Amino acid sequence: MNAIRAASNSSFPTVVLEELKQSGLTQRLDEAQFFISAFFARISDGDFELHTAREWAVLIADLLNFMQQRQPGHASVRVANPATGHAGRSYIEVVTDDMPFLVDTVTMVAAEHLQIHAVIHPVVDVSRDASGKLLKIGAADGKPESVMHFEVDRLANDDELARLKTRLEGALEDVRVVVADWQKMRDQALAIAADLPSRQLPLDAASVKEASEFLRWLADDNFTFLGYREYEVTQADGDEVLRSMEGSGLGILHKQERSMAPRSLRSLVASELPQSGSTDAIILTKTNARSHVHRPGHMDYIGVLRFDANGKPVAEQRFLGLFSSNAYMARPQDVPLVRHR
């Protein structure tokens, strides 16, 4: 029975293509043939039965039409209740430049309130003109784009569809800036590690060395860097507060005053900085903000402090992100800083 089903599934793309030809749903049959092959190559055996061949043809023709235009540098997202096909489900569809974290992120956002019934994720090489108009699918000189089709519990009305679309667009924009700035954030961690021994720090040489090794350990695939920003201690209404430094932000902290800090910047006085286990000039804690990228959970916060000649904190270099699975599997005695706590 499984062999019969496998043989049937292998011929299914041909059946769907024939449906497209006969129905006249699209005139771009050369692109449709290439896309159908990629689409069904990423589908599990059980998902073939989600729709009839005719319904798949309608879905794919609509998805091809959705791909025709995309704003360069941005994800195209739509959330809709289909007119045909599975009446009990809504569709999430995304077309964007291929990059890490995409499926994880869309899954995380959708699964927050909905059950996910199907995920299909072909990656195809696409060429577009400067305006984002599709020129060719399967182009030899094209750039890889992720095309995602999710089927989830049906949303009740247009307001719910619009809210989910907005959340997805925000999360995918976070993915884009994180991926674009990941190397810069990693390089910044390594640069700080190299710079620590030359700073004025109220620490002995062994503690400084340990702090530097911890930052290098982070950069060695033990931390997913999501954001970076620098802050300086300044005066505001008689209080000492941390103020973000313009132009220093990377990743999800690239925008001014993005609400990703674990505490209000205007209420965080300099005298509070050395708390939360930061007596060795590195703050290790959790934020009260959840990650919108890769996987759910509160983000990890790593702050590196700068001190003046009197040993008073005057600035902070802040990383936000998630410790990787490698980090959680590491023995505590092998992790710098942690092994001494």
N, C-alpha and C positions, 0 to 999 in steps of 0.2 A: 504493500500500500504506500509506504514512504517513497519507494522508487518511482511508482506511478505518479505520485504527487510532485516529486522533484522534476520529473520529465515534463509534467504539465506546467509547472512554474517556469521552467526554462523557456517554454514557448509563449508564455504570457505576454512579454513585450511585443512580440509579433502580432498577437491578437489585438492588443491595445492600439498599436500603430494602424492596423487595418480599420479599426473603429474610427480612428481619426480621419483616415482617407475617405471613408464612406460618408461620414457625417459632415465633412467640410468645416469642422470646428477650427482648423487652422490651415493657412496656406503655406506655412513654413515647415513643410514635411521633412526637409533635410535636417533642420535643427531638431524637430520633434523626434526623429529616429535616434539621433545621437543622445538627446536628453532622456528619452524613455529607457535606453540602455543603461545610462548612468543611474537613473532613478530607481529602477528595479534591481540594480546590482547592490543597493544599500538597504534592501527590504528583507525582513525576516520571513521565513516560509509561512508562518501563520498569518502575516499581514496581507498576503495576496487575497485572502478571502474577505477583507474588510469591505470591498466594493466589487461590483460586477465590472467586466471589461469596459462596458459603455460608461459607467460612472468614473472609472479610472481615466478614460479618455477625456471626459469633461473636466475632471480635476487637473490633469496635466496640461490641457489646452489653456485653462484659466491661469495656471501657474506660469506657463510660457508667456502669456500676455502680461502677467505681473512683472516678469523679468525685463520687459522691453525698455523700461526707463528706470534709472536709479541715480540719485544725486551722488556725485563723486565724493568719496570719503565718508559716506553715511550708509547706515543700514536701511533698507526698505522693509517695513513691517506692516502686516495687516492681520487683523483678528476678525473673523467673520463667522456667521452661521450659514452654512451652505444651503442653497436652494434645492440641491439634489444630493444623493448619497445618504450617509448615516444621519438620520434626522435628530438623533440624540446627542450630537457632538458639535463642538465648535472647532474651527480650524485656526491654527497659528501658522503663518507663513512668513519667512524671512529670507531676504536676498542680501548678501553682504560680501565684502572681501573676506577670503578665507583667513582665519587666524586661530590661535589657541582659545580655549575657554568658551566657545560659542554655544555648543550644544549643552554643556554643563550649566551655563548661565541661563539660557532659555528654559531649560528643565527646572532649574531652581525657582525662577520667577513663576512659571506656570504651576508648579507643584505646590506652591504656597497655599493655594485655595482650591485647586482642581486636581482630579485624577487624570493622568496622562495615559491614553490608550494606544497611541502609535507615534513613533518618531522615525521619519525618513529624511536622510541627510546626504544627498549627492553633492559632490564637489566637482565643478566643471570649469574648464578654461574658457574664458569669455573675453572678447574684445569689444570695447565701447569707444564712442567718440568723446570729445572733450566735454560735451554736455551730459554724458551718461547714457546716451541712446545705445541700445544693443546693436552691434554690428554682426557678430557671429558667435554662436556657441560651438565649442570644440576647436577654436582657433589655435593654430600651432604657436602663435606669438601672443596668445591671450594670457590673462592673469586669472588665477584660481579664485572662484567665488563659491561660497557655501550657499546652498539652497535648502532651506529647512521647511519641512511640513510636519506639523504636530497636530494630532487629534486629541482633544480634551473634552471633559464634561461640558455640556452645552451651557453657554451663558444666557441669562434670561432676557437681556435687553441691550439696546445700543449703548447705554451708559456704562454697563459692565464691560462690554467689548472695548469701548474707548479707554476706560481706566486701565485695563490689562495692556492695551497697545502702548499707552504712555509709560507704564512701568517697564515694559520690554525695551522700548526705545532708550530710556534712561540707562538701563542695565547694559545694553549693547554699546552705548556711547562710553560707558565706563570701561568695558572690555577694550574698546578701541584705544583709549588714551593709556590704559595700563600696558597693553602690548607695545604701543609706540614708544613708551618711556621706560619699559622694563630694563633695558640695558643701561640706560642712564642712571636709574635708581641703584642697580647693582654696582655700577662703577662708583657711584657716590659712597656706598657703604665701604668699598675697598679703599677709596681715597681717604675717608675719615679714619679707617683703621691704620693707614700709613701715617696720618698726620697726628694721631693721638700722642705719640711719644714726645712730640715737640711742643705740646700745649702746656699751659700752666694748669696743673691739676692737683687737687689736694689728695693725692694718692701716691703710694710707693711704686717703684718700677715694676714690681711683680703684678700689681693690680692693673696698671696701665697695659702691660703685655697681655693680661687675661682679657681685658676689654677689647683690645685690637684683635685677638684671636677669635673672640665671639663674633665680631663683625665679619671677619673672613669666613667663619663657619656659616653664617647666614647666607653669604653670597655663593657658597658651595652647594647649591640646590637644596638648602634647608629652609628657605623662606620664599614665599611668593610675594614679591614686592608689588603693592597696589598703589601706594602713594608716598610722597615725600614733600616736606616743606620745612623751611627754616623760620625760627621765631626769635625775637630779641626782647629782652626785658626793658620796659619803658614806663614812664609815668603817665597815669591817666586818672584825673579827678582825685589826686592824692594817693592813689594806690599804685603799686608796682604790678604791671600786668605783662603778659606775653602778647606781642604784636607780630603778626605774620609779615615776613619780608617779601615785598613785591618782586615777582619774577623768579622766586625760588621753588615754586611748586611744580611737581611732576605727578603723572598718573592721576588718580582721583582727587589729588590735592592741587591740581594745576590751576584751578580757579580761585580767585580771591575769596577768603572767608567761607570756603565750602564747609558745610556743616558735617564734617567728618571727625572733628576733634573729640577726644573722650570727655573733655570738660570745657566749659565756657572759657574762651581766651581772656575775656575781660574780668573774670573773677579768679583767675589762677595767678596768685601773687608769687613772686620769686621765692619767698621763704618756703613755699610748699613744694618746690621742685625736687629737693633731695629725698622726699618721702617715697613710698611705694617701692622700697627695696632699691633705691637709686643712689645709695651712699658711695657706690663706686663709679658714679657719673653716668651710668646707663640706667634708664627707666625701663622696666619690663612689666607690662600689665596688659589687661584687656580693655578695649574701648566699649562704650555703650552703643556703638553703631554696628549694624550688621553688614556683612559683605554683600555687595550686589554682583560680585564676579566670582566665577569658578565654583564656589561651594558656600552653603549657608553657614551662619554662625557669627559671633562677635569677632571683629578683627583684632589682631594682636598689634600692640603698640610698643615701639622701641624708640626711646628718646635718648639722644647723646647730648650731654650738657657741656657748655663752655663756662669757664670760671674766670673771674678777674684775679688780680694778684693777691687779693685778700681771701680767696677761696669762696667767693660768693657767686652763685649761678647768674650769668648774664645773657645766656642764649641757649637755644635748644635746636638740634637737628632731628627731625621726627620722621620715622618710617611707620607706615601702616601696611598691614598685609596679613598673611596667613602662614603659620608654620606648616611646612610640607609634611607628607607622610614619612619621608626620610627622617625628619626631625623627631617625630613622635615614636619612631622605631629605634632611635639612638639610645644607647645606655646613658643615664644621667652622668656617670663618671667620665663620659667622653665628650660632654658638651661644655665648652668654656663658660665661665661665670656660674652656670648651674651646678657644676661639680663642686663648687666651694660654698654652696648654700644648703 
